[in-house]
Amino acid sequence: MIIITSSRRPSQRTRSLMKDLAGVLPEAKRMNRGKSSISDLSEKAYSLGASRVVIVDQMKGNPSRLRFLNTSLRPPQWKRSVLLEGVALHREITKRRFPRVDSSVVAFSDEGLASFAEILSQGFSLPMAGEVKSLNDEELLAHDSVLFLNVRGKKRTASFFLPDTEEEVGPRLYLRDVHEV
């Protein structure tokens, strides 16, 4: 299980991204942070049996970074974080309701996205499928959704797709950089 939470006093857009991620990640729960410290979050996650905490940070009201905390280790350890250029929320991509997701996998279309894929795979506790040329790859069809990393124009994106219909169900993350902790 993973816990998705935010930095303190999140904007509506940040709360929406948290809701979207909790909707498409298997065994993910959204938790309001309030005034909780990082150690409080870690203890709460540990008591719930969660192995990871994903913290959605914001800058000027927009989601700007995903930080990953491994709570299965004592003391909890930070993993690398992903800096975001922007996001497109589920409601901005489709009118369709979230599908039921019991299994998901991470795949990428370009070798230059391998480091992003590795971090997101570890941070979201998802298996890695590796580099694929299309979403209808046999390995991907065995899962309910695919977190697919791709290059659109000059932007690196990570978005959730249904592999059988190749329909994007969001959210879409525009990836900027990897931050070492």
C-alpha positions as CSV (number, residue, x, y, z in Angstrom):
1,M,0.0,0.0,0.0
2,I,1.1,3.6,-0.6
3,I,-0.1,6.8,1.0
4,I,-0.5,9.9,-1.2
5,T,-0.4,13.2,0.6
6,S,0.7,16.8,0.0
7,S,2.8,19.6,1.4
8,R,1.0,21.7,3.9
9,R,-1.9,23.9,2.8
10,P,-2.4,22.4,-0.7
11,S,-4.2,24.2,-3.5
12,Q,-7.3,22.7,-5.1
13,R,-5.2,21.6,-8.1
14,T,-2.7,19.7,-5.8
15,R,-5.6,18.0,-4.0
16,S,-7.1,17.0,-7.4
17,L,-3.8,15.5,-8.5
18,M,-3.7,13.5,-5.2
19,K,-7.2,12.3,-5.8
20,D,-6.3,11.3,-9.4
21,L,-3.2,9.4,-8.4
22,A,-5.1,7.6,-5.7
23,G,-7.7,6.6,-8.3
24,V,-5.3,5.1,-10.8
25,L,-2.6,3.5,-8.5
26,P,-3.4,0.1,-7.1
27,E,-3.7,0.0,-3.3
28,A,-3.2,3.8,-2.9
29,K,-4.9,5.8,-0.2
30,R,-5.1,9.6,-0.1
31,M,-4.4,11.2,3.3
32,N,-4.9,14.8,4.3
33,R,-1.7,16.0,5.9
34,G,-2.8,18.9,7.9
35,K,-0.1,20.0,10.4
36,S,1.6,16.6,10.5
37,S,5.3,16.5,10.3
38,I,7.2,14.1,8.0
39,S,7.9,11.8,11.0
40,D,4.2,11.8,11.9
41,L,3.4,10.9,8.3
42,S,5.9,8.1,8.4
43,E,4.6,6.7,11.6
44,K,1.0,6.8,10.4
45,A,2.0,5.1,7.1
46,Y,3.9,2.4,9.0
47,S,1.0,1.8,11.3
48,L,-1.3,1.4,8.3
49,G,1.1,-1.1,6.6
50,A,2.1,1.3,3.8
51,S,5.5,0.9,2.4
52,R,5.7,4.3,0.6
53,V,4.5,7.8,1.1
54,V,4.2,10.0,-1.9
55,I,4.3,13.8,-1.1
56,V,3.0,16.1,-3.8
57,D,4.7,19.5,-3.3
58,Q,3.5,22.7,-5.0
59,M,4.8,26.0,-6.2
60,K,2.5,28.9,-6.8
61,G,-0.5,26.7,-6.4
62,N,0.6,24.1,-9.0
63,P,2.0,20.6,-8.3
64,S,5.8,20.9,-8.8
65,R,7.4,17.8,-7.3
66,L,6.8,14.2,-6.2
67,R,8.8,13.1,-3.2
68,F,9.0,9.4,-2.3
69,L,9.5,8.2,1.3
70,N,10.2,4.5,1.9
71,T,8.5,3.8,5.3
72,S,9.2,0.1,5.3
73,L,12.8,0.8,6.4
74,R,13.7,2.1,9.9
75,P,14.5,5.0,10.0
76,P,12.4,5.9,6.9
77,Q,14.5,6.9,3.9
78,W,13.9,9.4,1.1
79,K,14.2,8.2,-2.5
80,R,14.9,10.5,-5.4
81,S,12.2,12.9,-6.3
82,V,10.7,13.9,-9.6
83,L,10.4,17.6,-10.5
84,L,7.3,18.5,-12.6
85,E,6.8,21.1,-15.3
86,G,3.1,20.8,-15.0
87,V,0.2,18.4,-14.9
88,A,-3.0,17.6,-16.8
89,L,-5.7,16.3,-14.4
90,H,-8.1,13.4,-15.1
91,R,-11.0,15.8,-15.6
92,E,-9.0,17.8,-18.3
93,I,-8.2,14.6,-20.2
94,T,-11.4,12.6,-20.2
95,K,-15.0,12.5,-18.9
96,R,-14.8,8.8,-18.2
97,R,-14.8,7.6,-14.6
98,F,-11.7,6.0,-13.1
99,P,-11.5,2.4,-14.0
100,R,-11.0,-0.2,-11.3
101,V,-7.2,-0.8,-11.1
102,D,-5.9,-3.9,-9.5
103,S,-2.5,-4.1,-11.3
104,S,-0.5,-1.5,-13.1
105,V,3.0,-1.4,-14.7
106,V,5.5,1.2,-15.8
107,A,6.7,1.3,-19.4
108,F,8.6,3.8,-21.5
109,S,9.1,4.5,-25.2
110,D,12.6,6.0,-25.2
111,E,15.8,5.0,-23.4
112,G,16.2,8.6,-22.2
113,L,13.2,8.2,-20.0
114,A,14.6,5.1,-18.2
115,S,15.7,7.0,-15.1
116,F,12.3,8.7,-14.7
117,A,10.6,5.2,-15.2
118,E,12.8,3.7,-12.5
119,I,12.1,6.3,-9.9
120,L,8.3,6.3,-10.6
121,S,8.3,2.5,-10.6
122,Q,10.0,2.4,-7.2
123,G,8.1,5.4,-5.8
124,F,4.7,4.1,-6.7
125,S,5.6,0.4,-6.0
126,L,4.8,-0.7,-9.5
127,P,6.7,-3.3,-11.6
128,M,8.8,-2.2,-14.5
129,A,8.0,-3.5,-18.0
130,G,10.9,-1.6,-19.6
131,E,11.1,-0.1,-23.1
132,V,8.1,-0.8,-25.4
133,K,7.2,0.5,-28.8
134,S,3.4,0.5,-28.3
135,L,0.8,0.2,-25.6
136,N,-0.6,-3.0,-27.0
137,D,2.6,-5.0,-26.1
138,E,1.7,-8.5,-24.8
139,E,3.4,-7.8,-21.5
140,L,1.3,-4.7,-20.9
141,L,-2.1,-6.3,-21.7
142,A,-1.9,-8.4,-18.6
143,H,-2.4,-5.3,-16.4
144,D,-5.3,-3.0,-15.8
145,S,-3.4,0.2,-16.5
146,V,0.0,1.4,-17.7
147,L,2.0,4.3,-16.5
148,F,3.6,5.1,-19.9
149,L,6.5,7.6,-20.2
150,N,6.8,9.2,-23.6
151,V,8.2,12.2,-25.4
152,R,5.5,14.5,-26.9
153,G,7.1,17.2,-29.0
154,K,9.9,18.4,-26.7
155,K,8.1,17.5,-23.4
156,R,8.6,14.3,-21.4
157,T,5.3,13.0,-20.1
158,A,4.1,10.2,-17.8
159,S,0.5,9.3,-18.2
160,F,-1.9,6.4,-17.2
161,F,-3.4,4.4,-20.1
162,L,-5.7,1.5,-20.4
163,P,-3.6,-1.0,-22.4
164,D,-6.4,-2.8,-24.2
165,T,-8.0,0.4,-25.7
166,E,-4.9,2.6,-25.5
167,E,-7.2,5.2,-23.9
168,E,-5.6,7.8,-21.7
169,V,-7.3,8.0,-18.3
170,G,-4.9,10.6,-16.7
171,P,-3.4,12.2,-14.9
172,R,-0.6,13.3,-17.2
173,L,2.6,14.5,-15.6
174,Y,5.0,16.7,-17.5
175,L,8.5,15.7,-16.2
176,R,11.3,18.2,-15.8
177,D,14.1,16.6,-13.9
178,V,15.2,14.1,-11.2
179,H,16.4,15.4,-7.9
180,E,18.8,13.3,-5.9
181,V,18.2,13.3,-2.2
